[in-house]
Amino acid sequence: MDLRLAPMAGVTNAPFRLVCREAGAGLLTSEEIDARALVEGNARTQVIAHCLPEERPIAFQLLGGDPDVLAEAARRLAATGADGIDLNMGCPVSKIVAKGQGAALMRDPLRAAVIFRTLRKAVDVPFTIKIRSGWDERTVNAVEIARIAEGEGVDAITVHPRTRSQQYTGRAPWAIIREVVAAVSVPVVGNGDVRNHADASELVTATGCAAVMIGRGALGAPWIFAGEPVDRETRACIIHRHCALIEEHLPPRDALVQLKKHLAWYSTGLAGSARLRTALFQAETPAAVQEMFWGNW
Ligand SMILES: Cc1cc2nc3c(=O)[nH]c(=O)nc-3n(C[C@H](O)[C@H](O)[C@H](O)COP(=O)(O)O)c2cc1C
């Protein structure tokens, strides 16, 4: 089964993506990258837009609303080795949608079409989009957007079938993924609430999607991509590798934050995990965070 890691802002940076790939994940996607910040040379955005050679193939996901700015950002990413460009049409954050970006593109099919056309012309690498089911319950238009995208030459479509109003609540209505699969002939990637292999198989059977994208189910569990259960020793090796990659590749302040976040997720299910999590977030150095975690493992 083609299992892919979902883009998650603040989480799916190079170290986490690489451990997911090493565990068996297919095509990787960067976290969302603000197209304008990239074009304007924002230092932090350059860090987010960086990948390790071993991560390839990797797609970079762009967030934006201006077709020309998006196209320029896509050209730059393609020139520096992106194996694909993905357009974010799902971000529900108020200050993002207020700028006409992310999920706001779902409620403006005409502007979305112009963006698809402009981005399609800008790059030769695969160009994909990641959509929600619609803006809200009254405007569920994933099928309409998918048809427009296919007509404009988009290569694949990932569907997270919640509306912007649902954010991440309730169960993801997989039936909408099936409707998109039936409506277009480009590959459709199904996403939403996959927590294990049984869920992934069920999603493929229920919708006919070509691949499954996993987000929250991979947090603290990159071995979800392995295709089979992994023992405790293997899990420990993966966590050690993840910590080493974080320390090697991220600036010290980011490394500390990422170690805390990911080790907190890895602690799920350990005895006293709630207390451990609180302690992890209070630790002041990478060494202290790791010592605390392994002392409770
Ligand atoms: C912390 C977090 C950050 C996210 N950031 C992004 C993002 O940058 N781009 C995007 O398209 N989706 C983003 N998403 C949505 C996920 O990619 C995915 O569509 C959603 O979590 C549903 O899948 P899941 O049930 O497997 O988690 C984010 C989700 C979470 C939880």
The ligand as a Gaussian input file, in Angstrom:
#p B3LYP/6-31G(d) Opt

LIG

0 1
 C       -0.405000      20.102000      13.568000
 C       -0.970000      19.993000      12.180000
 C       -0.424000      20.768000      11.167000
 C       -0.927000      20.676000       9.869000
 N       -0.336000      21.407000       8.876000
 C       -0.743000      21.218000       7.596000
 C       -0.027000      21.824000       6.512000
 O        0.981000      22.513000       6.698000
 N       -0.511000      21.627000       5.258000
 C       -1.630000      20.845000       5.007000
 O       -2.027000      20.688000       3.853000
 N       -2.291000      20.244000       6.006000
 C       -1.864000      20.383000       7.274000
 N       -2.493000      19.713000       8.278000
 C       -3.594000      18.768000       7.944000
 C       -3.045000      17.332000       7.741000
 O       -2.151000      17.290000       6.630000
 C       -4.182000      16.319000       7.516000
 O       -4.896000      16.685000       6.358000
 C       -5.159000      16.272000       8.694000
 O       -4.455000      16.216000       9.927000
 C       -6.079000      15.039000       8.599000
 O       -5.326000      13.849000       8.530000
 P       -5.086000      12.897000       9.826000
 O       -6.431000      12.542000      10.368000
 O       -4.337000      11.712000       9.285000
 O       -4.307000      13.699000      10.808000
 C       -2.026000      19.805000       9.587000
 C       -2.572000      19.044000      10.616000
 C       -2.059000      19.109000      11.901000
 C       -2.654000      18.240000      12.967000

